[in-house]
Amino acid sequence: MKALIVGAGPTGLTAALELERRGIEIKIIDKRDAASGFSRAVGIMPHSLELLSPSRVAERLLSDGIQMADFHIFLDGDERLSFSTRGADPKYDFLLALPQDQTEAIMREQLGKDRTKVSFKTELAGFEQSSEGVTAVYANRKSERFDYLIGADGIHSTARNILGVPFDGYDLPETWSIADVDARDWPYQGSFVVSVLSGGRVAVVAHIGKSRYRVISNTPDALATLALPLEVIKIHRQGTFNISVRQAETYQVGRIFLAGDAAHCHSPVGGRGMNLGIADAADLAQRLADGDPSGYSAARHPAGKAVIAASEGARKIITSSKWSRRVLFRCALAAVNLLPSLRRRTAHTVLRG
């Protein structure tokens, strides 16, 4: 058996790792000139660490990442809730923070140990499939035969577009922003901090390195929106982005499969995006190894739908400027703060969903 994986992000690399360790021949291609130096996602969930343990990637991630077990939520500059996830999971009772480019580098290095390299500057231009296999055609007009093709090539997936699979949903109207910075004397190391302000403005800070922090906001200027004293000593990256909330109608057409952002996308609220793609890839790899991938879409499409619904539900509450929703949010925080049972449930939900 031989599989072509299109896209060398966390989803494609997970598929490669999981297929290769099961003895399945793979080729992984990416149209980019080289690996990205930018980091999109930073939060690695306990379930992802479990999925990446057999390939020995998890131990490297744990060695390099920051364990975030403390959570602080501020409303208009006042802390309204703090809780810890310690003890909420028997094995990984924290979120692991690591820039996505470092996560990808660890995955590629592990693949390289088994002599599998990513073929950069290689673009999928088309394919034809039959009951017996898939013939992929590259942009240089060369073709190659595979048993299966996995489209893990992002929101603008070439594989999905060639298939003609609808990617229905909507775009959020606001402009979001991101800043990766070094900061001095931030009191919330090893923590995830959410600052909610009037008008539905939100800024989130995650500790992602020794003195490095990721700030994300649903406004055009994340650092200006953060209503907490963050003494920035170096800015690694700043930028703005827009968010789409979409899901492919199906994740599977014959011998072609969609995974990760090629199959679904949503806001960063909840930090599930990259982790959902890793779960897609691990599930598909197991099915291919078992020789029966027919149930992949039926299993993963509902999982994606549930994550999108949860992410959107949380986003609408946290970022709402409506008085009624803000009151509901304040009441919810107060209840969690007062009741230990709710704090434990919240901690488990943060880790496991």
Residue pairs with C-beta under 8 A, 6 or more apart in sequence:
1 24
1 25
1 147
1 148
1 288
2 24
2 25
2 26
2 27
2 145
2 146
2 147
3 15
3 19
3 24
3 25
3 26
3 27
3 146
3 147
3 148
3 149
3 150
3 288
4 26
4 27
4 28
4 29
4 134
4 136
4 144
4 146
4 148
4 149
4 150
5 12
5 15
5 16
5 19
5 26
5 27
5 28
5 29
5 150
5 152
6 12
6 29
6 30
6 124
6 149
6 150
6 151
6 152
6 153
6 158
6 159
7 28
7 29
7 30
7 151
7 152
7 153
7 154
7 157
7 260
7 262
8 28
8 29
8 30
8 32
8 35
8 104
8 108
8 118
8 120
9 100
9 104
9 152
9 154
9 260
9 261
9 277
10 41
10 100
10 103
10 104
10 107
10 260
10 274
10 277
10 278
11 152
11 259
11 260
11 261
11 262
11 274
11 277
11 278
11 280
11 281
12 28
12 30
12 150
12 152
12 153
12 259
12 260
12 281
13 28
13 104
13 107
13 108
13 111
13 118
14 51
14 52
14 107
14 277
14 278
14 281
14 282
14 285
15 26
15 150
15 152
15 259
15 281
15 282
15 284
15 285
16 26
16 28
16 107
16 111
16 116
17 52
17 55
17 57
17 107
17 110
17 111
18 51
18 54
18 55
18 281
18 282
18 285
18 286
19 26
19 285
19 288
19 289
20 26
20 111
20 114
20 116
21 54
21 55
21 114
22 285
22 289
24 285
24 288
24 289
26 116
27 119
27 144
27 146
28 111
28 116
28 118
28 119
29 118
29 119
29 120
29 122
29 123
29 124
29 138
30 118
30 119
30 120
30 122
30 153
31 120
31 121
31 122
31 123
31 124
31 139
31 153
31 158
32 120
32 121
33 120
33 121
34 120
35 101
35 104
35 105
35 108
35 118
35 120
36 101
36 104
37 101
38 100
38 101
38 237
39 99
39 100
39 101
39 102
39 180
39 208
39 214
39 237
40 100
40 274
41 100
41 103
41 268
41 271
41 273
41 274
41 275
42 97
42 98
42 99
42 100
42 206
42 208
42 214
42 271
43 68
43 95
43 96
43 97
43 206
43 271
43 274
43 275
44 61
44 65
44 95
44 96
44 97
44 98
44 103
44 274
44 275
45 95
45 271
45 272
45 275
45 351
45 352
46 89
46 91
46 92
46 93
46 94
46 95
46 351
46 352
47 275
47 279
47 352
48 274
48 275
48 278
48 279
49 58
49 61
49 62
49 92
49 96
50 58
50 91
50 92
51 278
51 279
51 282
52 58
52 61
52 278
53 59
55 110
56 110
57 106
57 107
57 110
60 106
60 109
60 110
61 96
61 98
61 103
61 106
62 96
64 98
64 102
64 106
65 96
65 97
65 98
66 96
66 97
66 98
66 190
66 207
66 208
66 209
67 94
67 95
67 96
67 97
67 190
68 94
68 95
68 96
68 97
68 190
68 191
68 192
68 206
68 207
69 84
69 85
69 86
69 93
69 94
69 95
69 190
70 82
70 83
70 84
70 85
70 188
70 190
70 191
70 192
71 81
71 82
71 83
71 84
71 85
71 191
71 192
71 193
71 194
71 350
72 79
72 81
72 82
72 188
72 191
72 192
72 193
72 194
73 79
73 80
73 81
73 82
73 193
73 194
73 196
73 333
74 80
74 193
74 194
74 195
74 196
74 227
74 228
75 196
75 330
75 333
76 196
76 197
76 198
76 227
77 195
77 197
77 227
77 228
80 330
80 333
80 334
80 337
81 333
81 336
81 337
83 336
83 343
83 346
83 347
84 347
85 93
85 94
85 95
85 347
85 350
85 351
86 93
86 94
87 93
87 347
88 344
88 347
88 348
88 350
88 351
89 348
89 351
89 352
92 351
93 351
94 351
95 192
95 271
95 350
95 351
97 206
97 207
97 208
97 214
98 208
99 180
99 208
99 209
99 214
100 274
103 274
108 117
108 118
111 117
111 118
122 138
122 139
123 138
123 139
123 158
124 136
124 137
124 138
124 139
124 153
124 158
124 159
124 162
125 137
125 138
125 139
125 141
125 158
126 136
126 137
126 162
127 134
127 135
127 136
127 137
127 149
127 159
127 162
127 256
128 134
128 135
128 137
129 135
129 149
129 254
129 255
129 256
131 254
133 145
133 146
133 147
133 255
134 145
134 146
134 147
134 148
134 149
134 255
134 256
135 143
135 144
135 145
135 146
136 143
136 144
136 145
136 146
136 149
137 143
138 144
147 255
148 255
148 256
148 257
148 288
148 293
149 159
149 255
149 256
149 257
150 257
150 258
150 259
150 281
150 284
151 157
151 158
151 159
151 160
151 163
151 256
151 257
151 258
151 259
151 262
152 258
152 259
152 260
152 262
152 277
152 281
153 159
153 262
154 260
154 261
154 262
155 244
155 246
155 261
155 262
155 265
157 258
157 261
157 262
159 256
159 258
159 262
160 167
160 248
160 258
160 262
160 263
163 253
163 256
163 258
165 248
165 249
165 250
165 253
165 258
166 248
166 249
167 246
167 247
167 248
167 249
168 246
168 247
168 249
169 244
169 245
169 246
169 247
169 265
170 244
170 245
170 246
171 242
171 243
171 244
171 245
172 242
172 243
172 244
172 245
172 267
174 218
174 219
175 219
175 220
175 240
175 241
175 242
176 216
176 217
176 218
176 219
176 220
176 240
176 241
176 242
176 243
177 216
177 217
177 219
177 220
177 221
177 222
177 225
177 238
177 239
177 240
177 241
178 214
178 215
178 216
178 217
178 222
178 237
178 238
178 239
178 240
178 241
179 214
179 215
179 222
179 223
179 235
179 237
179 238
180 208
180 212
180 213
180 214
180 215
180 235
180 236
180 237
180 238
181 212
181 213
181 215
181 223
181 230
181 232
181 233
181 234
181 235
181 236
182 211
182 212
182 213
182 232
182 233
182 234
182 236
183 211
183 212
183 213
183 230
183 231
183 232
183 233
184 211
184 231
184 233
185 231
186 205
186 207
186 213
186 230
186 231
188 205
188 207
189 207
190 207
191 207
192 204
192 205
192 206
192 207
193 204
193 205
193 206
193 228
194 202
194 203
194 204
194 318
195 202
195 203
195 204
195 205
195 225
195 226
195 227
195 228
196 202
196 318
196 329
197 203
197 225
197 227
198 321
199 321
200 218
200 319
200 320
200 321
201 217
201 218
201 219
201 225
201 319
202 217
202 218
202 225
202 318
202 319
203 215
203 216
203 217
203 219
203 222
203 225
203 226
203 227
204 215
204 216
204 217
205 213
205 214
205 215
205 226
205 228
205 230
206 213
206 214
206 216
207 213
208 214
211 233
212 236
213 230
215 222
215 223
215 226
215 230
216 222
216 268
217 225
217 226
218 319
219 225
220 240
222 238
223 230
223 232
223 238
243 265
243 266
243 267
243 268
244 265
245 265
245 266
245 267
245 308
245 312
246 264
246 265
247 263
247 264
247 265
247 301
247 304
247 305
247 308
248 258
248 262
248 263
248 264
248 301
250 258
250 297
250 301
251 257
251 258
251 259
251 263
251 280
251 296
251 297
251 300
251 301
251 304
252 258
252 293
252 294
252 296
252 297
257 284
257 293
257 296
257 297
259 277
259 280
259 281
259 284
259 300
260 274
260 276
260 277
260 280
260 281
261 273
261 277
263 280
263 300
263 301
263 304
264 276
264 304
264 307
264 308
265 273
266 272
266 273
266 307
266 308
266 311
266 312
267 311
267 312
267 315
269 311
269 312
269 314
269 315
269 318
270 307
270 310
270 311
270 314
270 353
272 307
272 310
272 311
272 353
276 303
276 304
276 307
279 300
279 303
280 300
280 304
283 296
283 299
283 300
284 293
284 296
284 300
287 293
287 294
287 295
287 296
307 353
310 353
316 325
317 325
317 328
317 329
318 329
320 326
320 329
335 342
336 342
336 343
336 346
337 343
